[in-house]
Amino acid sequence: MLLLSLTKLGLLAGAATAASLKVVKIGTTPDGSTAPIRGWNSWGTQAGKYLSDADYNEGHVRGICDRLASDLRGNYQLCGLDSGWSVGDHGDEYGRINYDESKFVIPRFASYLHSKKLLMGIYIVPGAFLNDFNKTIEGTNTKISEICGATNGLARCRLKYDHPDTQKWIDSNARQFASWGVDYIKLDYITPGSNDNGVDLPPDESPEVQMWHKAIKKTGRKMTLAISWKLDRTKPYFDIWRTNADSVRVDQDIQSYSRTPFTDWSRVLRTLTNYLEWINAAVANYKTIGTHPNLDTMYVLNDGSLSGLSLDQRRSVFIHWIGASAELNLGDDLEQPDAEGLALLNDGDALAAASFTANYPMQPRNPGSGGNAWLAQNAWIAGPAPSGEFIAVLANYDDAGTKTVSASFGDLGVSGKYSCFDVFGKKSQTTSSGLSASLNGGQSVMFRCTRAKRRVAGRRVVNAPR
Ligand SMILES: *[C@@H]1O[C@H](CO)[C@@H](O)[C@H](O)[C@H]1NC(C)=O
């Protein structure tokens, strides 16, 4: 990759004045977190049965998640079980969701993970089991049938949100999860969102998200609530998601649903387009968003035969997932890393950038205009923080062909003199004009910029006045 000095080339002269930049932060999420979860989710390899149903069990997954502690040095902590860990058609004596002990004994697995400083994630879908209608909700005389309407198409009922004991059924589940040592709950099939789901979901399950948030709070245990998928972005619903869920999926599944490869570049681009729409909605409505966008699992660790992505594309995925507030959940086969994948994921500069973007999600700033559209060659900015620090991403999304992508500081919405560090290229430059890179198709570059220090009479002046 060739970095060009725009000043020398005179490319910035006469650039149009861009709209001013509205900086947005994530802030604190509903469970009190100031940093997103990082780790692994089993659906990344389960979707196409690369991780077979037979191998989806505690013994095997323990070996997979051990790699989070060893190869990935504890930089990624979540061992997230997706669909299939629980009994699928009925609950326990109180109709509570229960683990399938032929596959996982969750309290035992959670305590194993905690002993390795890892986190236990589970997956659930809305509603109580149709087969549990005659069971009594724990601590009440109410039968499950009383809080239930018709089927939701998932062997479960549509909950009656106006029944006072519906909250109690959800509370009883959250209490049980807390007692098992669960750290993360993925609640799938939430509407509005989850479009074209092929099941029979009620049109508005947002009360269920609110009830889960309440139930988790009551347990006193910190448990992340991640909701899925492609949730409605209009303000009334966005308001509910951001005040009740710690993580909100922006798109449908990224998986190919073939055994291998797990995904491809077109699915990455679809996901990023949806992130762009999500963050534009967030920027329009909030200064502090209060929840993390989730881009589904990222594929960075495995070579192209497994991931479906070239090394340039894998680095681009990592750069964009970091930029999008750094909810970094791998979908890869953790047992088949390649050297490049390990180097990317354990890169200290990348992880430092992720600590910054955890609070400052990137937003699009189009080269040449500062607009926020999806462009085949685009630029993004995260921040700046009050210190002036920001992160910029330049990307060439075309499959083929090298392009020079240039964003002036005016385009990005900042001004002044900055020292900008190319996070993966490991080179710094000082500039007051902007950033530029020659990028192959699918290639991206991430810069971490801080105000340039100025030497005056032998003394260093930090944050020199502009
Ligand atoms: C609940 O009990 C009723 C009456 O005994 C019975 O007809 C029904 O099949 C039972 N339902 C379930 C889901 O067990």
The ligand as a Gaussian input file, in Angstrom:
#p B3LYP/6-31G(d) Opt

LIG

0 1
 C      -53.079000     -29.946000      29.817000
 O      -54.070000     -30.612000      30.556000
 C      -55.263000     -30.841000      29.837000
 C      -56.304000     -31.422000      30.795000
 O      -55.781000     -32.506000      31.490000
 C      -54.998000     -31.753000      28.650000
 O      -56.145000     -31.931000      27.886000
 C      -53.900000     -31.083000      27.787000
 O      -53.530000     -31.954000      26.735000
 C      -52.698000     -30.737000      28.592000
 N      -51.787000     -29.952000      27.761000
 C      -50.476000     -30.150000      27.705000
 C      -49.723000     -29.285000      26.756000
 O      -49.924000     -30.998000      28.373000

